[in-house]
Amino acid sequence: MGVYTTTDPATGDATAEYPEISDADLDNLIGRSAAAYRSWRTAPLEQRRAVLTRAAEIHREQADELAKLLTLEMGKPIAQARGEVELVASIYQHYADHLEEYLADEELTIKGPGTAVVRTEPIGPLVGVMPWNYPYYQVARFAAPNIALGNTIILKHARNCPQSALAIERVLGEAGLPDGVYANAFISSAQVASAIADRRVQGVSLTGSEKAGAAVGEVAGRNLKKCVLELGGSDPFIVLDDADIDAAASAAAVGRLGNGGQACTASKRFIVADSVYDEFLPKFVDAMAGWQLGDPTSPETKLGPLSSLAGVEELDELVQDAVAKGASLLLGGQRPDGPGAYYPATVLAGVTTDMRAFAEELFGPAAVVYRVGSVEEAVELANNSPFGLSSSIFTADTAKAERLAGELEAGMVWINSTSKSSADLPFGGVKGSGFGRELARFGFNEFANKKLVRSPGTK
């Protein structure tokens, strides 16, 4: 039987282990979830709202304690960890505030007598498979809308953040969520597949890699289960010739290095107009160099360790492959001596299609900068990726940017801004970045039965 382990990325020290549960325990967990669904699906809106509101309050009340777990388990700098906790609180509060609006019946305009109404109803127990890079946020954007809707949740979290996983379950219990509505499950990949296939489970949501998404999507499809897949990204950051270069360079560093660059929506490919390339590049390199590695427990640290040594090795392989094939290393690119999963801010230029860094996701603090001769070339390069999650366009002409947004193959486009998450904005991508949406009304409706009720009217 496998284990879930807390390993401090700053030191490499393992501090806690939790064994996987047995198949019998998983079957019991699914049974509890199915039983809880029968009552939770009809729970009064006042009860659901109270739970969601209290969950938001507890996150704010316990922000320091919850943030410290993120720093311990995946190395997130403590200031950024507190920011994640606050974002999670806002998500729970959003669904509390919009519960009636999102559940309201939609009356259709129809031909003939009577009425036709579409109701929004839950569908049943769901399985969630979530990653380590935002241990609370990734769960909240799946769990909060579905708890509000009336579904129940079995949550398989990443193996390296078990204490964060248990904290989520604890907070929701303290908020008054009935037993079985949300359950943490320390289970294996094989057990995930069996849970998805179980007739009592009605859907699955995964945030993770393309490989994991393909595996989960295959099982879901084979068993006719609804699924939402939020996968990788290699987001373009386009700088046009009329952009504010100082603002663009500063934003580019933030977009690349926030959360240690370990975000699917991080800016990763910097596509710069030829006429401003020579001005942008040194300013961008300077901005990246300003993010020095440090102790993630210090409030002053902006760039801490990656989540694991394996993550460091994977990133370094991509960087060294590019350099060996002729790319220019303008900053970083050398693993520091000493303990911990540290990797410095890194900038590559001259990356070509034969290098792995051209097509593969750089999941860490490494950026690739490209020079382009036209807007058309910028769009073509931006779309020349297996991914299509988010994107940024920097220009003084927002009308032009809005037109270009229609040409980008991405689920999200940000103008003069890096990608940011908010409870009231939908999140999701296209192509290899997956399908489905989370957050706002869109996330509320992914696992909903949009039930038609057609009445002929009074006889």
C-alpha positions in Angstrom: 0.0 0.0 0.0 1.3 3.4 -0.9 1.6 6.5 1.3 1.0 10.2 1.1 4.0 12.1 2.5 4.7 15.6 3.6 8.3 16.5 2.5 9.5 20.1 3.2 10.9 21.2 -0.2 13.2 23.8 1.5 15.1 21.0 3.4 14.1 17.7 1.8 13.0 16.4 5.3 9.9 14.2 5.4 7.7 15.1 8.3 4.5 13.1 8.1 3.1 10.0 6.3 -0.4 8.8 5.7 -1.2 5.4 4.3 -3.6 4.8 1.4 -7.0 3.5 2.4 -8.2 0.0 1.5 -10.6 -0.9 -1.3 -13.2 -1.7 1.4 -12.7 1.7 3.0 -13.1 3.4 -0.4 -16.3 1.4 -1.1 -17.6 2.6 2.3 -16.6 6.2 1.5 -18.6 6.1 -1.7 -21.5 4.7 0.1 -21.4 7.5 2.7 -21.2 10.0 -0.2 -24.2 8.5 -1.9 -26.2 8.5 1.3 -25.2 12.1 2.1 -26.3 13.1 -1.4 -29.9 12.0 -0.8 -30.3 14.5 1.9 -27.9 17.3 0.9 -29.5 17.6 -2.6 -32.6 18.9 -0.9 -31.0 20.8 2.0 -32.5 24.3 2.4 -30.6 27.1 0.7 -30.2 28.8 4.0 -28.3 25.8 5.3 -26.0 25.6 2.2 -25.4 29.4 2.4 -24.5 29.2 6.1 -22.0 26.4 5.4 -20.3 28.3 2.5 -20.2 31.6 4.5 -18.8 29.9 7.5 -16.1 28.2 5.4 -15.1 31.6 4.1 -14.9 32.9 7.6 -12.8 30.0 8.9 -10.3 30.4 6.1 -9.8 34.1 7.1 -9.8 33.3 10.9 -7.2 30.5 10.4 -5.3 32.1 7.6 -1.9 31.9 9.2 -2.2 28.3 10.3 -3.5 27.2 6.8 -0.9 29.2 5.0 1.9 27.6 6.9 0.8 24.2 5.7 1.2 25.3 2.1 4.7 26.6 2.8 5.6 23.4 4.5 4.2 21.0 1.9 4.9 22.6 -1.4 7.3 25.5 -0.6 5.0 28.4 -1.4 6.4 31.6 0.0 4.3 32.5 3.1 3.0 35.8 1.7 1.7 34.0 -1.4 0.3 31.2 0.7 -1.8 33.8 2.7 -2.9 35.2 -0.7 -4.1 31.7 -1.7 -6.1 31.3 1.5 -7.8 34.7 0.9 -8.7 33.7 -2.6 -10.2 30.5 -1.4 -12.3 32.4 1.2 -13.6 34.7 -1.7 -14.7 31.6 -3.7 -16.7 30.1 -0.9 -18.3 33.5 -0.2 -19.1 34.0 -3.9 -21.2 30.9 -4.1 -22.9 31.8 -0.8 -23.8 35.2 -2.2 -25.0 34.0 -5.6 -26.8 30.8 -4.6 -30.3 31.9 -5.4 -29.2 33.5 -8.7 -27.4 30.4 -9.9 -30.2 28.0 -8.9 -33.0 30.2 -10.3 -35.3 28.5 -12.8 -34.9 29.7 -16.4 -38.2 30.2 -18.2 -38.1 29.5 -21.9 -40.0 31.3 -24.7 -41.8 28.6 -26.5 -44.4 28.0 -29.1 -47.8 26.8 -28.0 -49.6 27.0 -24.7 -48.2 26.4 -21.3 -44.7 26.9 -19.9 -41.3 25.4 -20.2 -38.8 25.9 -17.4 -35.2 24.7 -17.1 -34.3 23.8 -13.5 -30.7 23.5 -12.2 -30.3 20.4 -10.1 -27.4 18.3 -8.7 -26.5 15.0 -10.3 -24.9 13.1 -7.4 -21.5 12.1 -5.9 -18.4 13.4 -7.8 -14.8 12.5 -7.7 -12.2 15.2 -7.7 -8.5 14.7 -8.5 -6.4 17.7 -7.6 -2.7 18.8 -7.8 -0.2 20.2 -5.4 0.6 23.7 -6.8 -2.5 25.4 -5.3 -3.6 22.9 -2.7 -6.6 24.9 -1.3 -7.5 26.9 -4.4 -7.7 24.0 -6.9 -10.0 22.2 -4.5 -12.2 25.2 -3.7 -13.0 26.0 -7.3 -14.3 22.5 -7.8 -15.8 21.9 -4.3 -17.5 25.2 -3.6 -19.9 25.3 -6.5 -20.8 21.7 -6.2 -21.4 21.9 -2.5 -23.6 24.9 -3.2 -25.4 23.0 -6.0 -26.1 19.9 -3.8 -23.6 17.4 -5.1 -21.3 15.5 -2.8 -17.5 15.1 -3.2 -14.8 12.5 -2.8 -11.5 14.3 -3.1 -8.2 12.6 -4.0 -5.4 15.1 -3.4 -1.8 15.1 -4.5 0.5 12.8 -2.6 2.8 15.5 -1.4 0.2 17.7 0.4 -1.7 15.3 2.7 -1.9 17.8 5.6 -3.4 20.4 3.4 -5.9 17.9 2.2 -6.9 17.0 5.7 -7.2 20.7 6.6 -9.7 21.2 3.8 -11.9 18.4 5.2 -11.5 19.7 8.7 -12.5 23.3 7.8 -15.6 22.2 5.9 -16.6 20.0 8.8 -16.2 22.9 11.2 -18.3 25.1 8.8 -21.2 22.7 9.4 -21.1 20.6 6.3 -22.8 17.3 7.1 -20.8 14.0 7.2 -20.2 12.5 3.8 -20.9 15.6 1.7 -17.1 16.2 1.4 -14.6 13.4 2.1 -10.9 13.3 1.7 -9.6 10.1 0.2 -5.9 8.9 0.3 -6.3 6.6 -2.7 -4.1 5.2 -5.5 -4.6 5.8 -9.2 -6.1 2.4 -9.6 -8.6 3.2 -6.9 -9.4 6.5 -8.6 -10.3 4.5 -11.7 -12.6 2.2 -9.8 -14.3 5.1 -8.0 -15.0 6.8 -11.3 -16.4 3.5 -12.7 -18.6 3.0 -9.6 -22.3 3.3 -10.6 -22.9 5.6 -7.6 -20.5 8.2 -8.8 -21.8 10.6 -11.5 -18.8 12.6 -12.6 -15.1 13.5 -12.2 -13.0 16.7 -12.3 -9.3 16.6 -12.7 -6.7 19.4 -12.6 -3.3 18.1 -13.6 -1.1 16.9 -16.4 -2.1 15.9 -19.9 -1.1 12.3 -19.1 -3.3 12.2 -16.0 -6.2 13.9 -17.9 -6.0 11.4 -20.7 -6.2 8.5 -18.2 -9.1 10.0 -16.2 -10.9 11.0 -19.4 -10.6 7.5 -20.8 -12.1 5.9 -17.7 -14.9 8.5 -17.5 -15.8 8.1 -21.2 -15.8 4.3 -20.9 -18.2 4.5 -18.0 -20.3 7.4 -19.5 -19.4 9.8 -16.7 -19.3 13.6 -17.1 -15.8 15.0 -16.7 -14.0 18.3 -16.5 -10.3 18.4 -17.3 -8.1 21.4 -16.4 -4.7 20.5 -17.8 -1.4 22.2 -18.6 -0.6 25.5 -20.3 2.2 27.3 -22.1 0.7 30.7 -22.0 1.9 33.4 -24.5 2.6 36.9 -23.3 2.6 39.2 -26.4 4.3 42.6 -26.3 3.3 44.8 -29.3 5.3 47.7 -30.6 3.1 50.3 -28.8 3.2 48.7 -25.4 4.4 50.4 -22.2 7.7 48.4 -22.0 8.5 49.2 -18.4 5.0 48.0 -17.3 5.2 45.0 -19.6 8.6 43.8 -18.4 7.6 44.1 -14.7 4.3 42.3 -15.3 6.1 39.6 -17.3 8.3 38.7 -14.3 5.3 38.6 -12.0 3.4 36.4 -14.5 6.4 34.0 -14.9 7.6 33.8 -11.3 4.5 33.9 -9.1 4.1 30.6 -7.2 7.6 29.7 -8.3 6.4 29.5 -11.9 4.4 26.4 -11.0 1.1 27.5 -12.4 -0.7 26.3 -15.5 -1.7 29.9 -16.2 1.8 31.3 -15.6 3.1 33.4 -18.5 5.7 31.1 -20.1 6.4 32.3 -23.7 7.2 35.9 -24.2 6.6 37.0 -27.8 7.9 40.5 -28.4 7.6 42.8 -31.5 11.0 43.3 -33.2 10.9 47.1 -32.8 10.8 46.9 -29.0 12.6 43.6 -28.4 16.0 45.2 -27.7 14.3 47.5 -25.2 12.1 44.8 -23.5 14.7 42.0 -23.1 17.2 43.7 -20.7 14.4 45.1 -18.6 12.7 41.7 -18.4 16.0 40.0 -17.5 16.6 42.7 -14.8 13.0 42.2 -13.5 13.5 38.4 -13.3 16.9 38.8 -11.6 15.2 40.8 -8.9 13.4 37.7 -7.7 16.1 36.1 -5.5 15.7 32.7 -4.0 15.0 32.7 -0.3 13.5 31.0 2.8 9.8 30.4 2.0 8.8 31.0 5.6 10.1 34.6 5.4 7.5 37.3 4.5 10.1 39.0 2.3 10.7 36.0 0.1 9.1 36.0 -3.4 10.8 33.0 -4.9 11.1 29.9 -2.8 11.9 26.2 -3.7 10.0 24.2 -6.2 7.7 21.6 -4.8 10.2 18.7 -5.2 13.6 17.7 -6.4 11.9 15.8 -9.2 10.3 19.1 -10.4 13.8 20.8 -10.4 15.2 17.9 -12.4 12.4 18.1 -15.0 12.8 21.8 -15.4 16.6 21.7 -15.6 16.4 19.0 -18.3 14.4 21.3 -20.5 16.7 24.3 -19.9 19.9 22.3 -20.5 18.4 20.7 -23.7 17.7 24.1 -25.1 21.2 25.4 -24.2 22.9 22.3 -25.7 21.0 22.9 -28.9 22.0 26.5 -29.2 19.6 28.6 -27.2 21.0 31.6 -25.3 21.0 31.5 -21.5 20.5 35.1 -20.4 19.9 34.4 -16.7 20.0 31.5 -14.2 20.0 28.0 -15.5 22.2 26.6 -12.8 21.0 24.6 -9.8 22.4 26.1 -6.6 24.4 24.0 -4.1 22.9 22.9 -0.8 19.7 21.3 0.3 16.2 22.0 -1.0 14.4 22.0 -4.3 15.7 25.4 -5.4 16.0 26.7 -9.0 16.8 30.3 -9.9 14.9 32.6 -12.2 16.0 31.7 -15.7 15.6 33.4 -19.1 16.2 31.7 -22.5 16.2 33.2 -26.0 16.8 31.7 -29.4 14.7 28.7 -28.7 13.8 26.7 -31.9 11.4 24.0 -32.8 13.9 21.2 -32.3 14.2 22.1 -28.6 11.9 20.5 -26.0 11.3 24.0 -24.4 9.6 25.1 -27.6 6.6 22.7 -27.1 6.8 21.4 -23.6 5.5 23.2 -20.5 8.2 24.8 -18.3 6.7 24.3 -14.9 9.0 26.5 -12.8 10.8 29.8 -12.9 12.1 29.6 -16.5 11.0 31.9 -19.4 11.5 31.7 -23.1 11.6 35.0 -25.1 10.9 35.2 -28.9 11.3 38.1 -31.4 8.6 38.5 -34.1 8.4 40.8 -37.1 4.6 41.4 -37.2 1.3 41.0 -35.3 0.4 38.1 -37.6 3.7 36.3 -36.7 3.0 36.9 -33.0 -0.5 35.3 -33.2 0.9 32.4 -35.3 3.6 31.7 -32.7 1.2 32.1 -29.8 -1.1 29.5 -31.4 1.8 27.1 -32.3 1.4 25.2 -29.1 -0.4 22.0 -28.0 -1.9 24.0 -25.2 -4.5 26.7 -25.1 -5.2 27.9 -21.6 -4.6 31.6 -21.0 -2.7 34.4 -22.7 -1.8 38.1 -22.3 -1.5 41.0 -24.8 0.3 44.2 -23.9 -0.5 47.2 -26.1 -1.7 50.8 -25.9 -4.5 50.0 -28.3 -7.0 47.9 -26.3 -9.4 47.8 -29.3 -6.7 46.1 -31.3 -6.1 43.7 -28.5 -9.7 42.8 -28.3 -9.7 42.0 -32.0 -6.6 39.9 -31.6 -8.2 38.1 -28.7 -10.5 36.5 -31.2 -7.5 35.0 -33.1 -5.8 33.5 -30.1 -6.5 29.8 -29.4 -7.0 30.1 -25.7 -9.7 29.8 -23.1 -8.7 33.2 -21.5 -7.2 36.4 -22.8 -5.9 39.2 -20.6 -5.2 42.6 -22.0 -2.4 44.6 -20.3 -2.4 42.1 -17.5 -1.2 38.6 -16.6 -3.7 35.9 -15.9 -5.4 36.2 -12.5 -8.0 34.1 -10.8 -11.3 35.5 -9.4 -14.4 33.7 -8.2 -16.6 35.7 -10.6 -14.6 34.8 -13.7 -14.7 31.5 -15.6 -11.5 29.5 -15.8 -10.6 26.9 -18.5 -8.9 26.2 -21.8 -8.9 24.5 -25.1 -6.8 22.0 -27.1 -4.3 20.2 -24.8 -5.3 22.4 -21.9 -8.5 20.4 -21.4 -12.2 21.2 -21.5 -14.9 22.5 -19.2 -15.0 25.6 -17.0 -14.6 26.3 -13.3 -15.7 29.3 -11.2 -18.5 31.8 -11.7 -21.8 30.5 -13.1 -20.0 28.4 -15.6 -18.4 26.2 -12.9 -21.7 25.9 -11.1 -23.3 24.4 -14.2 -20.7 21.8 -15.2 -22.1 19.1 -12.9 -25.7 20.2 -13.0 -28.8 18.5 -14.4 -30.4 21.2 -16.6 -33.8 19.7 -16.2 -36.7 20.7 -18.6 -40.1 20.9 -17.0 -42.8 21.4 -19.7 -46.3 22.1 -18.6 -49.3 22.4 -21.0 -50.9 25.0 -18.8 -54.2 24.9 -16.9 -56.9 22.8 -18.5 
